[in-house]
Amino acid sequence: MGGLLALYAFDDLWNLSNHIYYGLTALDHRGSEKYVACTIGNGKVKCYKGSKERISKEITTPLAIAATCSNEDMDIYLGTYSTNDLEFVMIGDRYSKIIDIVGEKVASRLSSSNTSIANKVLTAFKEVLDEFKGRDIPSFLAITNRGEILAYRSSKGLTPLTLGGYGFDLALISSESRAIDILGGEVRKWLRPNELLYLSKYAVENVRVNSNGVEHLCAFELLYMARHDSIVDGVSVYEFRKFLGRTLARHLDADVDIVVGVPETAIPYAVGLAQAINKPFEIGFVGTGRHMRSALRIDPLQKLIAIHLKMNPVVHVLEGKKVALVDDSMVTGATMKTVSQILRYRVGVKELHVVIASPPLVKSCPYRLMPIDIKSLLAANLDTENAVKYLEVDSLTWIKPEVMSEVARSFNIRLCGKCFGVDFVG
Amino acid sequence: MKVLLVGSGGREHAIALMISRSTYDPNLYVVSDHNNPGLLRVAKSTGGKLYRAKTTNPQEVLKVAEEVSPDVIVIGPEEPQFTGVPDLLRDKGFSVFGASSRCAEIERSKVFARTLMWKYSIPGRLYFRAFSSLEEARRFVEYAGDVVVKPARQVGGKGVKVLRENQAYLLEEYRDVKKDFVVKLFKEMAKYVDIDAKVLIEQRVEGVEYTAMTVTDGSYVLALPLVQDHPHVYEYDIGPETGGMGSISGPGWVLPFIEVDEFKRTIEIIDNIVKALQTEVKDRYVGALAGQMMLTALWGPTVIEFYSRFGDPEISNMVPVITSDFLEMIERTIDGRLAGYKLEIRDDVAVVVKAVAPAGYPLNKKVAANHPINVDEGRIKELGCTLLYASVEELGDGTLRTHGSRAFEIVCYDESHEKASKKAELAISYIKSLDSWPLIHRSDIGSIELLKQRHHLAMRIRRTYKARARRGLLGTSIVWVPGKGIFFDPFASPVMTR
């Protein structure tokens, strides 16, 4: 997965270099392996790839689109298309050939359309996207050499997109609201699934593309991907996680002394659980160095390095205690196995009860949002008895899909649940 | 009664409609810069006439006045006030509703207005500095921090740079933009030789904006219901500042997110200003005076600026709600008998006004100008809405052509803002561009989502200003520079003046 960022200054006085840098920094948790930024100059669209530092220095213009992604090869999708007088670039927030097909079709439509129509670009995009109704199209951003920016939220609404404003000067679009906060802006609108937003100096328009498919946010957006300080589709990520954590109390049988969360995503779940069972929430681990998101790592060694660096235990909190250890999800179990080894052999906990704030992951993602291989999914391959033995824990608790549905409904949101073996949650 | 109205836009059309309903059975004459079809029609239907003249030229307006010989003259816009149109007309013995040039200084010079508030300790004032030297302004803005840079003179409500500066890591960007903006502004202001200070730099505040319109005869201040304008050009409060893309009001006297006590304090501020202003300029204030207000954490009700006339589009919100005689109010204002007038309103309706402008407005009025438009006014009337003509002209052949600014205002009312807004959307669908040039308007004005946002913001602001009020901190912003001491004027601290 990746993060998208678009900035549009209505006043040419702006140089958005630092805005790109800090905006992308606010989206680093969605991937920090590769960055791309595109802007316009001399009537051409120009794209830059490389480090955040490098690409942000290149953007000295009042408008740009940019993306961050978690994996070199699969996440980012960048395509350049041109017709007679018009050139545009599209960046998707995950890899999909369909973006290329959309781009080609828009280009061919534009080459045959009446050039005098002011909003021809928006019209072309809408008409082409309408043809794909019901299909899964990733969220994308586009920039044209005429100084227009388009933002499209994925047809099924799997990934979020938010519109923000900064005074009379800037329009900001981001995968997550925190980038808008970090850039001093204010959230103005959660784009709806299939919503296409058009920004230019003389018009800001939004249209909804035809849709007949199911619309639901990827469950992992709220469970893992977004940061606690973000608000996704009007739902506070922190509140959602804490509330889900509270419901874990219904599943947990064991009597524990303390509750700890796997940093950093699982902290609000642990807070919720601790509040519900009236046991102390403790900080069990402290990270070292740059925050790395272990679940987004594909290479096993890189993943292990990330886990080891973020999981230095606070020994005196944990030693001799009956510990409830909370995490947002369990994919391969590698993180949990590593942590249990640390807690058992280096710390010496009395009991270790693992509580997972999501239902068992049993299917791979049909939309390729998460790098999940069905063969390596712990819940799809080991029964609970074997899982408990392998992980060397005293108990393993998952949340039931129906309980998570209940929580999602109370937040008035519907989530995709395909990887949990259900169509949707909520 | 013969009434002569000076002005050419949507505000004047709204005023004309309200005057025409008077039991005085007025003949309405208009002096307008162009053939505004709405004004033309009201004039004709009341047995009056539309004269074309340069409304900022006192002699040209006087000529019309002498020909018409009206009982009452109403000055709509501010620019004729600045150029002395009401002064000359009064000199010649006419009865005029509209601030004199000396009183209109409250709008024309932002420095004058701010200074007046400080001199008379009027609540809702902001710290500021005025600059007549580009170099000094540039140097000041470099370290000024969280400030607003604006033209020192009224220039059609534009050219303000408001940069929320709460991110130290973006400081360089903000500084560069502000410095470049100061240079740009000085260049633009050079043509205004009627004012010494060119640029004003003041404390930035944030909160919920609203407009408090009043009418005063110099001793009594009569409040109209509060209105909220929407200055951003695009949906969801995105994009550059405009003269206003629409406004909401009602039901009743206050807005849903403003408390009655805040309304009262706002009117007290305007009352104080009328007294201070008359003392200062030694002239009686006769006409409309509006406060562009903001509910801020610093003060609660805070003055952003004053208008020496009715707000545009804010006055349009009054068209469906004022039920008492508007012309009687004007007459009593001129005669100094306003205290005996009772302004009656329909307090059971919410009003939504939406402006329709050609694309290009407000950044490039050139591309926005000269587009042909067709309006099906009959259908708009069927909806119970009122169409106001603004920056649009009727040519000889009956077609309408845009001038580059807001072309129309649609005024609709219903039991809720949302319903009124939906009506306005339908009404706007009857306005069509004939050359496929896009027309823009804001569909979100009056929506539940936007009202919720305003409400939430007002609650947040109110919590803070009330907490500050409890500690006696209203209006203060204290700066402590270690080793140098405490500064009550943040602009006077050594950090600012180095």
Interface residues (C-beta under 8 A of the other chain):
Chain A: F10 D11 L13 W14 N15 L16 S17 N18 H19 Y22 S116 I117 A118 N119 L163 G165 Y166 G167 F168 D169 A171 I182 L183 G184 R188 K189 K201 Y202 A203 V204 E205 N206
Chain B: V160 K161 V162 L163 R164 E165 N166 Q167 Y169 L170 E172 E173 D176 V177 D180 F181 K184 P231 H232 V233 Y234 E235 Y236 D237 I238 G239 P240 E241 A359 G360 L363 N364 V367 S436 W437 P438 I440
